[in-house]
C-alpha cells in the first residue's frame, strides 16, 4: 500500500486534518451515551455524511469513526466480539467517501485508549493491550486506511502497546497524547517526554504530537516545546496539533465548545508558526471551523515563533506547568513557518 501520508508531507508545507467525530455525530442524532462506533453498522449513511463534511471543508486527513474500537471499550456496549467488523466498516465507509470525492485525502484509522490502566499501576497487562490494538488495527487495515492514528493517549506504556499492535499491519503510524493536567498528560507525561518516547518506539511514527487537552493555547505551547526538543532528532518527524475548539460550556443540557471559526483560524496560524505541519481540530470542531482553518493556512505569512504572551493574547490562558516547560526550553533560532516553507519548497523541487 502506498504511504500516502509520507508522500504528501514530502511535497506540502502543511496538511489540514479534520475536526471532531463525536460532535459531528451528535449533530446527526447520536444520543448522549450512545456508541459512535456502532453507527458504522447501524447508520453508515450518517457516518458517511460526517466524513464528507470534512472532505468538502478541505481536510487532507480524515479520521475513522473508530476511536473506541478496542474490545475493552466496545465491551461497554456488549460489542467486544465485533471489533474486526466495526473497525473494518468504519474504514470502508471513509474509503468510499474519499474515492467519491476525487480529492487526495488520507484515510486515518483512529485508535483511542482502551479505557484500562496498564500494569503495574492498573490491571491490564502489556501483552493483552498489544493484542487488543492489533485486533483493531487489522480491521482498519482491511477497510482501507492509509495510516493508523493513535490518539488521545496519556501513558507511555499504552502508546508503546498500541504501536506494537499497529506494527503488524505494516502501515505508517501517528501518535498523539492529550496534555490536560497542568502541562502534562493525566499519567504525568510532558511534551519533552513525548519527544523522547518517539525515539524509543519501533517502528518510529511518521508523525506525533498532541490532541484534545484543555484548549488551543495549551496545544500551541506544547507544539512549541516539542519543536524545540526534537531539534536533536535528525529525522524530525512531522508534528501534529489537533486542539479542542475553545473551552467547553454546559448550555441547555449539553456540552458546547465556545471556539469560533475566527479563533480556530488564528490557532491554525499559531500552530503552524510553532512548528506543526499537520493541523486540525478535536472536540467541538465542526466543518465550518475546519474550512476557516484551511483559508487561514492557505494565506499564512511567515511569523516568528510565538511566545507565551502572544499565545495568551490570541487564544487564551495556558497552565503554569506549561509555562514552566517553555521557560526551561532553549531559545529558538528562526521561524518554524519559515523553516517548514523552505522544507516544502525543497521537497517540491
Buried (B, 14 or more C-beta within 10 A) or exposed (E): EEBBBBEBBEEBBBBBBBBBBBBBBBBBEBEEEBBBBBBBBEBBEBBBBBBBBBBBBBBBBBBBBBBBBBBBBBBEBEBBEBBBBBBBBBBBBBBBBBEEBEEEBBBBBBBBBBEBBBEEEEEBBBEBBBBBBBBBBBBBBBBBBBBBBBBBBBBBBBBBBBBBBBBBBEBBBBBBBBBBBBBBBBBEBBBBBBBBBBEEBEEBBBBBBBBBBBBBBBBBBBBBBBBBBBEEEEEBBBBBBBBBBBBBEEEEEEBBBBBBBEBBBBBBBBBBBBBBBBBBBBBBBBBBBBBBBBBBBEEBEBBEBBEBEBBBEBBBBBBEBBBEBBEEBEEBEEBBBBBBBBBBEEEEE
